[in-house]
């Protein structure tokens, strides 16, 4: 008598993984775009929110660019890892 091999990732787990993958891809792309827009148009934050923490000296914008780049790199690394997990899940 042979026992059925258990699927390590059922369909609901795969769909959750896909949703997380696309969410992280969207966040990474959005922060990537903002990190490119900010040096080109540094006053977009003031234009949208009216908030001017650095009184137009640009220091806050560079901190924001750095933070956006860190978030982008983190999201892309997480997407790459989850992409590999999804490929393995689909192969099994």
Beta strands, then each sheet from edge to edge (+ up, - down):
end
